Amino acid sequence: MGIGTFGSFTQARLAIYAAQTGLSVTGNNISNINTPGYTRQRLDQVSLYVNGSDRYYAEGDIRVGQGALVKSLSQIRSPYLDIRYRTVSADVGYTDARLSGLDQIADILDEVGKGDESKGEGGFGILGLDFGKLAAALRDMEDQTGHQEYDKTFRQIASNLIARFNTYANKLEEVKKNTIAEMKSNVRDINNYLTSIRTLNEEIRKSEIHGDPALELRDERNRQLDALSQLIDINVTYSEEEIAGGMFVEKLTVTLDNANPDKTVHTDEALLIDGVFSAQLSFGTPMLNPDYDPEKVDALKQELDNGNITQAEYDAQYEKLTSQYLKKNEDGTTSLASDIRDATILTDGENPLYKLMISELTNKRGDLHIGGSSYAAESLLAKDLPAGINWNLKTNTATVEEKDVPAPGDTTITIYRRQPKLDANGNPIKPTKDDDYTYTKQVYERIVTKPVALDDNDINGELQGNRELITEAGEFTDLDVIAGMDEGAGGKRGIPYYQRALDLLANQFANVLNEANQGFLTDPSGNYVTAGKNDAGEEIGVPVTITVNGVEEKVNKDWDSMSAAVQEELKNKTGLGAPLTDQDLKDAGITGKDILNAYLKGQEYDTTEKKFIPENREDTTDAAGNPVPGWGQKARGIFTGGVLFSNNPGNNDPSDITAANISISNLWEKTNNLLVASFTCVENTTKPASGASESITHMRYLLEHQEFEFVPTTLKGYENASGEPMFEGTFFQMWNGIGTDLGEDQTQTSTDLQTYYERALSIDTDRDSVSSVDFNDEAMNLMMYAKSYNAACRLMTTIDSVLDKLINNTGLTT
Amino acid sequence: MIPRMTTVGTLKNYRYSLNRSNNTMTKSMNTVLTRRLFNSYGEDPALATRCFQIRHSYWRANSQLNVNESLRHKYDVAWEATSSMSTDLYALADDTAYGNVLRSLNQPTGPGRTALGQSLEAKAKDLAQIMNSRYGENYVFAGADTLNAPFTWERLKNPDYIDPEIAQEKLADPNLSADERKKYSGAFQYMTAANTLTNNPAEAATTPKVNDKADWTKPNEAGNEYFLDKNGNPVTLPADALQVPVENPDYDQEKNAAFKYLKADGTGTNDKNEAKVGLCYRGVPVDSNAPADVEKMEYFLNGESKYIDVGLGHKEDKGEAVSSTVFDSALQGTYYTGGYGTKNGVEVEIEDPETGRTEKMTVDNIPKNVISVVYEMGQILQRCDKDSGAWASKEDQFRFKALVDEYEDGCAAFRERWTEMDTQTGFLRDNSELLTDTSYSLQQQYMELEDVDPAAAISDLMFARYCYDAALKVGNSVLSQSLMDYINF
């Protein structure tokens, strides 16, 4: 059938309508050229062709289309580019956060261009320069020994150096706090995005059900996914979801993007959004059962089978080996938990690594998400069927439903099917017994969403960048963390690394100078001296001795120079003799110098407490208020000097000094000339010469030239870190090394950021080339639709003119 | 497929490029403003690290130079002092020690020797004063005892003095050896009636004073009575005799261990004001041969050091400085003044100008220290007869001759050591130049590493500015033309 007489009007009308809609779409594209996330839209139109068969087919009957039909509007978007963009976006977020943190650390520790140029210091270094100034002050003291003003100058410079340590440590702590706040803000943003995307999914779903493609909502969702991808690495997939018989709508699923290099770990693929269900992120980690080790179950079973353990023992042990978590009870005890939902979640101070958890997925109403899994059907023999199976004789099927399997809340449905076996001709036999059937079984699981505890390396993006800034301690990382969580943690440096490196420098600096400034006086031959009298009754220096086999032997500061018998007696006198062996002393880190020191102080080693007692020089009182005499009363030698640096300005405690607490000791603050210039007395005296300065020379050597091993385990709380030195060199070199590490980290991260950013920009440009609006394109569309509109109008006029001729002028004669 | 360059894409790219262009310009501007090739470790970690190290070395070199200069000044003072001393010791002027010594040898008449003696004693004190020179607040020739004057004139203690309490304590020890027992017993002059030891004559047992001038071979002659009375007259009966304390047989009159001090004539006294005055170096009598004093002097001279880092590559071995890597700035006064202790058994020959006969004598305790020598010469000359100028004793005459010989030896040694000091001063001068050069060189090195080439930096800035301006101009036309502008319906 051809087109009807007035059908041509419809053609024109549809053409006008299509052109007008096209103009509207073009207008909308032009209007939104600056709208963030806007994807250009395209009018999808088709030629209207009424498909049907005439009852009587006539040859020559030409079928013409009936015009243009506007079918839909669509977006032009490349999912592949979206995936690439979001992957690199997480890298940009990670490196950007990291570089920003490193820049903040550099603002504190990087001393390039810092300093007072007016004092001829060249504007190059502050704390680093203080080390040089300290050494210079000591050098001056070597020349001008005994003059109090030089001692005061040294103390003032040391005080300045300490103030720098304190300031830098405080500022680093401040950066850490700010980064923690930023990281928490990252988590809040991520949660907002997850909720918002879930809401958008719902709206899009509704719109789709009503036939609206909801393009603007999709744009918004894409924009939010882009933003989310910078904070955390995500993998976005689209699938069809059947909502009613035969009706499908699109479902968006977002998971973590498999960031963990350990391929056996799957928590890095955890579900974040599944259609209208979404999870939330939070800081926390389940309390783990240290005995959890399912691999040992087989061996345990073997023990049971061999009769080595009872069933009850097996059960108890089995539970221990298979329960991954612990639950804290109200009475403070813990009990085993195999389900993460029953585990106690550790937060705040109990979660120092700021580990993350993903919650259960819920929809807007709070319903839990239930995921399904189905497994391939498998054959089985009649003997393997469960007992008491109840067959449906019509369908030859049996269904077994198990609640709370594999985990509480889950359901496992097993469908058994049977078919009669075939005879030789391929015809089913008439079954009379179970073995006359072939059986299959298929398992379906309905899994209720559960929280997921994320591993250290499960995420990427800005959140992880900030997390690593807060937690990564480089060489100070606990070896258990390296072994169990992140093999590469020893090479990752965040704020804690720089804090601890600074602590280690301050600690070693204080310990070395404190040790150098305390000791017992010796004569020029190195024999320790004590006060005695000569025949004239004058006070003189006499050697400290020890009686060995009835002979008084001198005690010398050079342990190796003394005979084995003297060394042995010194050990006996200090509680380090038999049964303790040399190996025991070595294991305890006790050196000859320590033994000499203890002998001179009159101390004895307490093998239980593993320390020399009495510890303090001054008399103290114990916890019960009983007086505890100090070694000051019992000392065999003449002790001189004292602690220069302490962990608090109000005390003289040199233990556990860090960059934050290092202080001029109370003793030094109150004592002039505490700096020991010399430990060597003039022959037969108890006093060094007034200008003797070998101790100052030694101290300056320690400051300027001595290369130390900076070992992370020296710091309190880091005993389980690597025992290898993180640096070997002088104090200044260590400080310079911290700057170098920081500089290298910055350079590397900056290069990475540049690379990722350019790649992101390139991909974004590619996306724009597909999805964004272009004036030339739209101008072409304008022209095209305008011309189409004109042509359609012309068509209308022509048809009108033709029909006018046909209707009004055909057959009429004038 | 040819990429579709869209308006939005073009804008994004332009924005990014413009930002980079601006960044480059800002960096170039900072380089010009700071005149430094890098402004953070992050810009060039390796270079920044090197520059910090070189600057640290530069600081150290400057500090070493400062100390070296201070040492140079100390040696200048030492040089001045020794110059002045050299004039005194061997210049042929009237007011020098040498002049006085020569004149005293020329058989002066009348009160000449006494006057010369006074002059020499004063000169000895001058010499000691010269050796007490200070640089700043530090005594130059005091070794490591820089805060105390090294040479002092002090009342000399008896080196053999034994404190009675110490002696009693020692004697109470039953295991004391016989020699030790004799030594400590020798701390007491007298024996009591109970056979104990004491230094108090009132506690001592008494015995009639024996006539020690009597000729026992002629007991019956007058004047050879066995005892002496309180007036010193010989008496026969013990009852008429003067009762004197019983002496301790272990007491050694030469050592005089019961007395804290010794008088000029060698007798003991406990009154400090009566004690002999002598030269002391850092509290130790310069002319003492007592083992404890010699040990100290030996330590001062050979064991003591005061090390200063003047850039010789300070190294340590077992916690102690390796001496070749540091400069020992301890100048020991005794080293420059002929040492310490005395010489014994010095053979002296004197020819009598009238008879032409040569007389020989062996003298002991000739001081080695030239100041002590001059002092003692002064003392001997002052003992000469004030009218005739004759020597107070033959011993004085021989002793004076021995002192003159020792004086000449001391002067020769001084000259040698003065030359040595010249070498040390020269070393410090050369080292100062070396450190100055090092300092300049290090400064040059870090400047070369850090500082920008101004021409290059300004050119870079101009180019960056040019690029940025061009980028701005491009921006103006990025969106100026499109098909939209040509549509005409």
Contacts between the chains, C-beta under 8 A, distances in Angstrom:
chain1	res1	chain2	res2	distance
A	33	B	7	6.4
A	33	B	8	6.4
A	102	B	42	7.6
A	103	B	42	7.9
A	106	B	40	5.9
A	106	B	41	6.8
A	106	B	42	6.1
A	110	B	40	5.0
A	110	B	41	5.0
A	110	B	42	7.2
A	111	B	52	8.0
A	112	B	36	7.8
A	112	B	38	6.6
A	112	B	39	6.0
A	112	B	40	5.2
A	112	B	41	6.0
A	112	B	48	5.5
A	113	B	34	6.2
A	113	B	36	6.5
A	113	B	39	5.3
A	113	B	40	7.6
A	122	B	55	6.6
A	124	B	51	7.3
A	124	B	52	7.3
A	124	B	55	5.5
A	124	B	450	7.9
A	125	B	52	6.4
A	125	B	55	6.8
A	128	B	52	6.0
A	128	B	56	7.0
A	129	B	59	7.1
A	131	B	56	7.7
A	132	B	56	5.6
A	132	B	59	4.0
A	132	B	60	6.5
A	132	B	63	7.4
A	133	B	59	7.9
A	135	B	60	6.8
A	135	B	63	6.9
A	136	B	59	7.0
A	136	B	60	7.6
A	136	B	62	7.9
A	136	B	63	3.7
A	136	B	66	7.6
A	139	B	63	5.2
A	139	B	64	7.0
A	139	B	66	7.8
A	139	B	67	5.2
A	139	B	308	7.5
A	139	B	309	5.6
A	140	B	63	7.8
A	140	B	66	7.3
A	140	B	67	6.7
A	142	B	67	7.2
A	142	B	306	7.6
A	142	B	307	7.0
A	142	B	308	5.1
A	142	B	309	6.8
A	143	B	67	5.2
A	143	B	70	5.2
A	143	B	71	6.8
A	143	B	308	5.7
A	143	B	329	7.3
A	144	B	70	7.8
A	144	B	136	7.3
A	144	B	137	7.7
A	144	B	138	6.9
A	145	B	144	7.9
A	145	B	146	6.5
A	145	B	306	7.6
A	146	B	146	6.7
A	146	B	147	4.8
A	147	B	137	6.2
A	524	B	299	5.5
A	524	B	303	4.8
A	524	B	304	7.4
A	533	B	163	7.7
A	533	B	166	6.4
A	534	B	292	7.2
A	535	B	161	7.3
A	535	B	162	4.5
A	535	B	163	6.5
A	535	B	166	5.7
A	535	B	167	7.6
A	535	B	187	7.9
A	536	B	157	7.1
A	536	B	161	4.8
A	536	B	162	6.8
A	536	B	163	5.5
A	536	B	166	7.7
A	536	B	260	7.3
A	537	B	163	3.1
A	537	B	165	6.5
A	537	B	166	5.4
A	558	B	318	7.1
A	678	B	144	7.7
A	682	B	145	7.8
A	682	B	282	7.8
A	682	B	296	6.4
A	682	B	299	6.6
A	682	B	300	7.8
A	682	B	304	7.7
A	683	B	292	7.9
A	683	B	295	5.1
A	683	B	296	4.8
A	683	B	299	4.6
A	683	B	303	7.9
A	684	B	292	5.7
A	684	B	295	6.9
A	684	B	296	6.5
A	688	B	144	7.9
A	689	B	143	6.6
A	689	B	144	3.9
A	689	B	145	4.1
A	689	B	146	7.9
A	689	B	282	7.8
A	689	B	304	6.8
A	690	B	144	7.7
A	690	B	145	4.9
A	690	B	146	6.2
A	690	B	147	3.7
A	690	B	148	5.6
A	691	B	138	6.6
A	691	B	142	7.0
A	691	B	143	7.8
A	691	B	144	4.9
A	691	B	145	5.8
A	691	B	146	3.0
A	691	B	147	6.0
A	691	B	306	6.2
A	692	B	144	4.2
A	692	B	145	7.7
A	692	B	304	7.6
A	692	B	306	6.7
A	693	B	144	7.3
A	693	B	306	5.9
A	693	B	307	7.3
A	694	B	305	7.7
A	694	B	307	6.6
A	694	B	320	7.1
A	694	B	321	6.9
A	697	B	307	5.0
A	697	B	308	7.9
A	697	B	309	7.1
A	697	B	314	7.9
A	697	B	321	5.5
A	697	B	326	6.9
A	698	B	316	7.0
A	698	B	319	6.2
A	698	B	320	7.4
A	698	B	321	7.3
A	700	B	309	6.7
A	700	B	314	8.0
A	701	B	314	5.8
A	701	B	316	5.3
A	701	B	321	7.0
A	704	B	60	6.8
A	704	B	314	7.5
A	705	B	314	5.9
A	705	B	315	7.6
A	705	B	316	7.7
A	706	B	316	7.6
A	732	B	56	5.5
A	733	B	53	7.6
A	736	B	49	5.7
A	736	B	52	4.9
A	736	B	53	6.5
A	736	B	56	7.8
A	737	B	49	7.9
A	739	B	41	4.8
A	739	B	45	7.9
A	739	B	48	6.8
A	739	B	49	7.0
A	739	B	52	7.1
A	740	B	41	6.6
A	740	B	45	5.2
A	740	B	46	7.8
A	740	B	48	7.5
A	740	B	49	4.6
A	742	B	41	5.7
A	742	B	42	7.3
A	743	B	40	7.1
A	743	B	41	2.9
A	743	B	42	4.9
A	743	B	43	7.8
A	743	B	44	7.7
A	743	B	45	3.2
A	743	B	48	6.0
A	743	B	49	7.5
A	744	B	45	4.9
A	746	B	40	7.4
A	746	B	41	7.0
A	746	B	42	3.2
A	746	B	45	7.9
A	747	B	42	5.5
A	747	B	43	7.9
A	747	B	45	6.0
A	750	B	42	6.7
A	761	B	12	7.2
A	761	B	13	7.4
A	761	B	16	5.7
A	764	B	9	8.0
A	764	B	12	6.6
A	765	B	3	7.9
A	765	B	9	4.8
A	765	B	12	6.6
A	765	B	13	6.0
A	766	B	3	7.1
A	768	B	6	5.2
A	768	B	8	5.2
A	768	B	9	3.4
A	768	B	12	6.5
A	769	B	3	4.8
A	769	B	4	4.2
A	769	B	5	6.5
A	769	B	6	5.9
A	769	B	9	5.7
A	770	B	4	7.1
A	772	B	6	4.4
A	772	B	7	7.3
A	772	B	8	3.6
A	772	B	9	5.8
A	773	B	6	6.5
A	773	B	7	6.4
A	773	B	8	6.0
A	774	B	4	7.0
A	774	B	5	7.5
A	774	B	6	3.8
A	774	B	7	4.9
A	774	B	8	7.4
A	774	B	9	8.0
A	775	B	7	4.8
A	775	B	479	7.7
A	775	B	482	3.9
A	775	B	483	6.7
A	775	B	484	5.0
A	776	B	7	7.8
A	776	B	482	5.3
A	776	B	483	4.6
A	776	B	484	7.8
A	777	B	4	7.9
A	777	B	6	7.4
A	778	B	484	7.5
A	779	B	482	6.4
A	779	B	483	3.6
A	779	B	484	4.6
A	779	B	486	7.9
A	779	B	487	5.6
A	780	B	483	6.6
A	782	B	484	8.0
A	782	B	487	6.4
A	783	B	487	6.2
A	786	B	489	6.2
